[in-house]
Amino acid sequence: MSREFKFRIYSFISKSFIYFDIYDYPQGIAGGVSEPQQYLGRKDIDGQDIYDGDLVELHTAANDHAVGVKENHYGLYQIYWDQKYKLKEIKPNWFLKVLDNDCTNFNVMKVVGNVFEHTYLLN
């Protein structure tokens, strides 16, 4: 099975993403866009594509069966590139300490936003 090479750029003018692959780069876009963000080749637990710049929660069995927890206990992490895709902790996960931030080790991610449209999550 070969990996899909998909990308997206964020338009600061239209406030939306433009999706493309390596054979179909969008033409006629001048300024006002982000750097391209690449698809990781993985989907989250709901089947949504995961891209560089996405904000994810880590859903583990311990998290999903927690009783009496009122606030977000899944943690919040930003996907970023540094020789490989990694996780940057924004809010810690109550049940899982991320020691190795290599996100290829996690099959329990849920995309909850991205760095452009959900900046309030980064605070």
C-alpha positions, -999 to 999 in steps of 0.1 A, spaced: 0 0 0 15 33 -10 12 65 10 -9 94 -2 10 127 -6 -16 153 3 -11 188 14 -31 219 26 -24 256 29 -44 280 50 -57 311 33 -57 341 57 -79 359 33 -107 334 29 -101 319 64 -102 284 50 -79 255 39 -71 247 3 -63 210 -2 -41 196 -30 -18 167 -39 17 168 -53 3 167 -89 -23 194 -85 -7 225 -68 -32 253 -67 -25 281 -92 -32 318 -89 -26 320 -51 -5 350 -42 3 358 -6 -19 355 24 -13 318 28 5 295 52 34 272 45 21 239 31 11 213 57 15 177 48 -9 148 55 7 123 79 -6 93 61 -27 85 91 -63 90 102 -76 98 137 -100 75 156 -130 91 137 -114 85 102 -104 122 98 -70 128 80 -43 141 103 -21 170 90 9 189 103 -5 217 124 -35 198 137 -44 198 174 -51 164 188 -62 146 219 -49 112 230 -77 88 237 -65 58 257 -85 31 275 -78 47 308 -90 81 296 -122 67 280 -132 49 312 -124 77 337 -152 83 361 -160 117 377 -136 137 356 -152 170 347 -126 188 325 -106 176 294 -83 148 306 -72 137 271 -45 163 269 -40 185 239 -10 182 215 1 200 183 15 179 154 47 194 141 76 183 119 112 179 132 129 152 111 97 132 118 62 141 130 61 148 167 37 160 194 41 193 213 23 191 246 -1 220 251 -21 205 280 -10 172 297 -30 140 295 -41 129 330 -33 92 324 -5 92 300 29 109 302 42 114 267 79 105 270 86 99 233 69 127 214 71 107 181 35 107 170 39 75 149 36 56 182 0 67 188 -30 52 172 -54 69 196 -54 105 183 -86 126 178 -83 158 157 -100 186 176 -87 216 157 -57 232 140 -33 260 147 -50 285 124 -88 282 131 -86 272 168 -60 295 183 -80 298 215 -71 261 222 -34 271 223 -39 294 254 
